[in-house]
Amino acid sequence: MSSQRKQNIAALFLSVTLLMTGIATAALGTTTYQSAFAQTAGCVELAVNGTLMRGLELEPNLVNLGSTFVRENQTEPAYRLFSINDVHPAMVRVPATGFENETGVSVAVEIWCVPPAGLGTLLSKEPPGLSIGKVRLADGETVVLGVIAEPALLSGMRDISNFTTNDGAAGFRVYIANEGMRFIDEALAEGNLTDQQEQVVRAYRNAGELLFNNGQYRGAIDVLNHAVKMLDIEERLYINIPLGYTAP
């Protein structure tokens, strides 16, 4: 742990009690996010499942086009979700080449309203192997455009379809939060922290788990990220997530 990190521990420790109080209060609620944006005429609804989602690495690619978040949703149970070296996820409809015997699951997505003229620009900035195609949502009827993967991209990659939300949808944020808790637990097991440092880290870890268990995955990642940054954990999943990323 760097000397600068150690110097910040005392100040962080003083703030943890207030943080925990606010988190515990938030975790008791079950309010579903309601979009502040009405769908406007002429926009294209796009389902995103990874780093284009709110607060993650490529969200500016949507925002800079004038896109607006509409709602959270799920796909029909016909897809698998993979982590591409923990840089981004990839969703593929099954059966597909190389995945003929896989059982499909629902995937948690965000629906964004994207100006039609911006779709080409957005796609050009997506990682290789991802494209835009048609995605059917959980109601079995609604079809929107969505970010999907070429099967060849998934060779040797980790299937994260078992990292599911409370209502059973595979979710990239669920994976990020789960891995964050694992990273922190491994660092704590090394026993290299002072008692005060360990108290602070455990406070963040426990608060993150509380939010996670309540289905508040964005908040869980934000809290766990504080501990990850304090511990100088340089795992790819968290490197490009800033502190306070859940803020509007």
N, C-alpha and C positions, 0 to 999 in steps of 0.2 A: 504494500500500500504506500503510495507516495506521501511525502511530508505534507504537501498541501492538503491532501485528503484527510490526514490525521488532524490538521489544524482546524478543519471544518467539523470534526466529529462533535465537539462540545456544543457548538451552536445548533447543530442538527438534533442533538439529544434533547435540547430544551424545547424544540418545536414538535417533537414526536407525540407528546401528550395531547396537544391541540389537534394534531393531525389525526390521531387515533379516535378522538371524540367525534370529529367530523365524519370520518369514514364509517364508524359504527352507526351513526345516525343515518347516513346515506344508504348503508347496506340493509337497513330495516325496511326501506321502501321498495316497491316493485313497479314503479312507474315506467311505462314503456315510452321510449323516445318518440315524440311527435315532431314531424318535420315542420319547420317554420316556412317552408317554401311550397307554394302551390305549383302543381305541374303546369307549365306554360305551353301554349300552342306552339307547335313547331319543334319541340324538343324531342330527342330520342331517349327512351328509357334504356339504361345500360346497367347490367348486373355485374358487380365487381366482387371478388372474393379474397383479395390479397392486399398488396402494398398500395393500391389505389384507394383503399378505404380510409375513412377519417382518421387523421393523426399519424398515418403511416407514411413510409418514405416517398411514395410517388403521388400522394394526394394532390400536391401542387399542379401536377399535370392535368388534373381535372379542373381544379379551381381556376387556373390561368386561362382556361378556355371559356370561362363563364358558366361552368356546370354547377348544378346545385344538388345537394343531397335531398332525396325524396323520402325514403323509408328503409328499414331493415326488412329482410325477407329470407325465404329459403327456396332452394330448387326442389323439384320433384326428386324422389329417391332413385336417381338414375346415373349418379356420378361417383367418382372417387377423387380424393384430394391428396396431393403430394407436396412435399417440401422439396424445392429445388436448391439443394445445398444451403438451406436456411436463408437464402437470399430473398426468395419469394415463393408463394405456393403456385400450384398448377392444378386445374380442374379438368377432368376428362370424362366424357360420357362413355359408359360401358354398356354392352361389350365393345371393345375396341381391339385393334391389332396388338397382340401381346397381353391383353387383359380379357380374353374371351370368357373366362370362368369367374370373373369378379362380380360380386353383388353390389348393385348401386346403392348409394346413400344420399340423403339430402345434404346440401352444402349451404352454410350460412352466407348470405350475400347482402350487399348494400345496393339499392337501386338509386342511380343518379340520373338526373335530367341533363343530357348533353346536347349542345347545339349541333345539328347535323353536319355543319361545315367543319366541325372540329374533330370528327371521328377519325379521319385520316391522320391528322396530326397526333392524336392520342395513340393510335395504333403504332405509328412510327417510333414512338418513345417506349413502347412495351419491350420487355426482354425477349430475346430470340426464342422461338418455339411457341409463343403465345399469339393468339389471333382473336378476332371477334366473330362470333357465330350466334346462332339462335339457342336460347336457353328457356326451358319450360319451368315455371315456378310451381310451388307446392300445391296450389289449388288444382293442378292438372290441366288447366285451360289457358292460363296467361302465358304468352310467349313474348320474351323480350330479347334484345341483343345482350350478349355477355362475353366475358373474357374466358376463353377456353384454350386447352393445350393440345398440341400435336402429340400423339402417343409416343413418338420417338424421343421426345424430351424427357420422358419419365423413366427411361431405362436406368436402373441402379439407384433410383431416388427413393426416399423414404415415404411410404404411404402413411398419411396422418389422418386418415378417415375415421379412426377410432377416437380422435380428440374432439369430443362432441359437446355442444351446448346442453343446457338443462332440458331442452325439448328435442334433443337427439340429432341435431344437425352438425355435420363436421365443420369445424371452424378454425381458420388460421389464427384468430386471436386466442382461442382456447389453447392452441398449441404453443403460442408465444408465452402465455401465462404459465402453463404447465412447465415448460422448459425453464422459465425464470425461477420458479420455486425450486426446481432441481438444481440449477446453478448455485443458488443461494445456499441450499442445504449442503451441497458439496463443499462450498467455501467455509461454512460454519464447522463442518466436520474436521477440517484441517486444524482447527484450534489455534489459529495465529492472531486472534483478536484480543484486545483487552476486554475486561468485563463490561466497561461502558460501551465500547464499540459493539460488542455482541448484543447488548440490550437494544441498541438502536436498530441494528440489522434485523433482529428478531421481531421488533415492533413493526417494521415495514413488512417483513415476511408474513406475519400473522394478519396484518391488516389487508394485505393483498389476497390472502387465502379467504378471508371473510367476504370480500367483494366477489371473488371468483365463485365461491359457493352460492352466492346470491344471484349469479348470472350477470354481474356487472363487469364484463371482461375488459372494457376500455379502462375503467377505473383501476382494476386489478393490475393491469400492465403498467399504468402510470406509477402506482405505489411500489410495485416490485422493481421498477426501473430505478427508483431512488437507491435501493439496496444494491442493485447490480452496479450502478455507477460508483457508489461508495466503496465497493469491494474491488473496483478496477477490473471487473469481469469483462473481457473483450470477446464475447460471443457475437457472431454475426447477426443473430436475431435482434439484438438490442443496440448495436453500435449506432444505428442511424435513427433511433427513437429518442427525441429530446425529452428532457424533464418537462412535465406539465403538458404533455402532448394532447391531453383530452380537452384542453381549454378551447373555446370557440375560435 
